[in-house]
């Protein structure tokens, strides 16, 4: 899913790929680098549900 730089405030255009999910320890996260609008989060979650076969 495209994540435009102007929408997320990331330094460049980005993509979220719901078919390549990884986990990591929350302690490794140092700072918030972007904000994703709720409508995009809802679409990402729907995509994850599809990938998981739910």
Backbone as JSON Lines, residues from 0, in Angstrom:
{"i":0,"aa":"X","n":[0.84,-1.15,0.0],"ca":[0.0,0.0,0.0],"c":[0.9,1.23,0.0]}
{"i":1,"aa":"X","n":[0.7,2.15,-0.91],"ca":[1.5,3.37,-0.96],"c":[1.29,4.24,0.3]}
{"i":2,"aa":"X","n":[2.38,4.78,0.8],"ca":[2.34,5.72,1.92],"c":[3.07,6.99,1.46]}
{"i":3,"aa":"X","n":[2.32,7.92,0.88],"ca":[2.94,9.13,0.35],"c":[3.67,9.93,1.42]}
{"i":4,"aa":"X","n":[4.8,10.49,1.06],"ca":[5.6,11.28,2.0],"c":[4.79,12.45,2.55]}
{"i":5,"aa":"X","n":[4.0,13.09,1.72],"ca":[3.24,14.26,2.19],"c":[2.18,13.87,3.22]}
{"i":6,"aa":"X","n":[1.69,12.63,3.16],"ca":[0.67,12.18,4.1],"c":[1.28,11.71,5.43]}
{"i":7,"aa":"X","n":[2.43,11.06,5.35],"ca":[3.03,10.43,6.53],"c":[4.13,11.27,7.17]}
{"i":8,"aa":"X","n":[4.6,12.27,6.44],"ca":[5.74,13.09,6.86],"c":[7.06,12.3,6.87]}
{"i":9,"aa":"X","n":[7.09,11.19,6.15],"ca":[8.34,10.46,5.97],"c":[9.2,11.22,4.97]}
{"i":10,"aa":"X","n":[10.52,11.02,4.99],"ca":[11.38,11.77,4.08],"c":[11.22,11.41,2.61]}
{"i":11,"aa":"X","n":[10.64,10.23,2.31],"ca":[10.43,9.84,0.92],"c":[9.19,8.96,0.8]}
{"i":12,"aa":"X","n":[8.76,8.76,-0.42],"ca":[7.61,7.9,-0.68],"c":[7.91,6.5,-0.14]}
{"i":13,"aa":"X","n":[6.92,5.87,0.5],"ca":[7.12,4.56,1.11],"c":[5.97,3.63,0.76]}
{"i":14,"aa":"X","n":[6.15,2.36,1.11],"ca":[5.14,1.34,0.84],"c":[5.03,0.42,2.05]}
{"i":15,"aa":"X","n":[3.81,0.06,2.42],"ca":[3.58,-0.95,3.45],"c":[3.15,-2.22,2.73]}
{"i":16,"aa":"X","n":[3.85,-3.31,2.96],"ca":[3.56,-4.57,2.29],"c":[2.97,-5.54,3.31]}
{"i":17,"aa":"X","n":[1.66,-5.75,3.26],"ca":[0.98,-6.58,4.26],"c":[1.32,-8.06,4.13]}
{"i":18,"aa":"X","n":[1.92,-8.47,3.03],"ca":[2.28,-9.88,2.87],"c":[3.67,-10.19,3.42]}
{"i":19,"aa":"X","n":[4.36,-9.19,3.92],"ca":[5.7,-9.4,4.49],"c":[5.75,-8.78,5.89]}
{"i":20,"aa":"X","n":[5.08,-9.42,6.83],"ca":[4.99,-8.92,8.19],"c":[6.13,-9.5,9.02]}
{"i":21,"aa":"X","n":[6.77,-8.66,9.81],"ca":[7.81,-9.11,10.74],"c":[7.47,-8.61,12.13]}
{"i":22,"aa":"X","n":[8.03,-9.25,13.13],"ca":[7.84,-8.79,14.5],"c":[9.18,-8.31,15.04]}
{"i":23,"aa":"X","n":[9.11,-7.39,15.98],"ca":[10.32,-6.93,16.64],"c":[9.98,-6.46,18.03]}
{"i":24,"aa":"X","n":[10.99,-6.43,18.86],"ca":[10.82,-6.02,20.25],"c":[10.55,-4.52,20.29]}
{"i":25,"aa":"X","n":[9.5,-4.13,20.98],"ca":[9.12,-2.72,21.07],"c":[10.25,-1.87,21.67]}
{"i":26,"aa":"X","n":[11.08,-2.47,22.49],"ca":[12.21,-1.75,23.11],"c":[13.22,-1.28,22.06]}
{"i":27,"aa":"X","n":[13.22,-1.9,20.88],"ca":[14.14,-1.5,19.82],"c":[13.71,-0.21,19.11]}
{"i":28,"aa":"X","n":[12.46,0.16,19.29],"ca":[11.95,1.38,18.64],"c":[12.4,2.59,19.44]}
{"i":29,"aa":"X","n":[13.03,3.53,18.77],"ca":[13.57,4.69,19.47],"c":[12.68,5.92,19.41]}
{"i":30,"aa":"X","n":[12.06,6.17,18.26],"ca":[11.24,7.37,18.13],"c":[10.18,7.16,17.05]}
{"i":31,"aa":"X","n":[9.12,7.91,17.14],"ca":[8.07,7.88,16.12],"c":[8.58,8.68,14.92]}
{"i":32,"aa":"X","n":[8.49,8.1,13.74],"ca":[9.0,8.78,12.55],"c":[7.9,9.22,11.6]}
{"i":33,"aa":"X","n":[6.68,8.74,11.82],"ca":[5.59,9.1,10.92],"c":[4.25,8.9,11.61]}
{"i":34,"aa":"X","n":[3.24,9.47,11.0],"ca":[1.86,9.25,11.44],"c":[1.07,8.8,10.22]}
{"i":35,"aa":"X","n":[0.31,7.73,10.42],"ca":[-0.5,7.2,9.33],"c":[-1.95,7.48,9.66]}
{"i":36,"aa":"X","n":[-2.68,8.1,8.73],"ca":[-4.1,8.39,8.98],"c":[-4.89,7.12,9.28]}
{"i":37,"aa":"X","n":[-5.91,7.23,10.1],"ca":[-6.72,6.08,10.51],"c":[-7.29,5.33,9.32]}
{"i":38,"aa":"X","n":[-7.7,6.03,8.26],"ca":[-8.27,5.33,7.11],"c":[-7.24,4.41,6.45]}
{"i":39,"aa":"X","n":[-5.97,4.81,6.45],"ca":[-4.9,3.95,5.91],"c":[-4.65,2.77,6.84]}
{"i":40,"aa":"X","n":[-4.68,3.01,8.14],"ca":[-4.5,1.92,9.11],"c":[-5.6,0.89,8.93]}
{"i":41,"aa":"X","n":[-6.84,1.35,8.76],"ca":[-7.96,0.43,8.55],"c":[-7.74,-0.43,7.3]}
{"i":42,"aa":"X","n":[-7.24,0.18,6.23],"ca":[-6.96,-0.57,5.0],"c":[-5.82,-1.57,5.21]}
{"i":43,"aa":"X","n":[-4.79,-1.16,5.95],"ca":[-3.68,-2.07,6.26],"c":[-4.17,-3.27,7.06]}
{"i":44,"aa":"X","n":[-4.99,-3.01,8.07],"ca":[-5.52,-4.1,8.89],"c":[-6.4,-5.04,8.07]}
{"i":45,"aa":"X","n":[-7.19,-4.49,7.16],"ca":[-8.02,-5.33,6.28],"c":[-7.13,-6.2,5.39]}
{"i":46,"aa":"X","n":[-6.05,-5.63,4.89],"ca":[-5.11,-6.4,4.07],"c":[-4.45,-7.51,4.86]}
{"i":47,"aa":"X","n":[-4.09,-7.24,6.1],"ca":[-3.49,-8.26,6.96],"c":[-4.48,-9.39,7.21]}
{"i":48,"aa":"X","n":[-5.74,-9.05,7.44],"ca":[-6.78,-10.07,7.65],"c":[-6.89,-10.98,6.42]}
{"i":49,"aa":"X","n":[-6.82,-10.4,5.24],"ca":[-6.89,-11.2,4.0],"c":[-5.7,-12.13,3.91]}
{"i":50,"aa":"X","n":[-4.51,-11.62,4.17],"ca":[-3.29,-12.43,4.1],"c":[-3.35,-13.58,5.11]}
{"i":51,"aa":"X","n":[-3.91,-13.33,6.28],"ca":[-4.01,-14.36,7.31],"c":[-5.16,-15.34,7.06]}
{"i":52,"aa":"X","n":[-5.98,-15.05,6.05],"ca":[-7.09,-15.94,5.7],"c":[-8.27,-15.85,6.63]}
{"i":53,"aa":"X","n":[-8.46,-14.7,7.23],"ca":[-9.59,-14.54,8.16],"c":[-10.79,-13.93,7.48]}
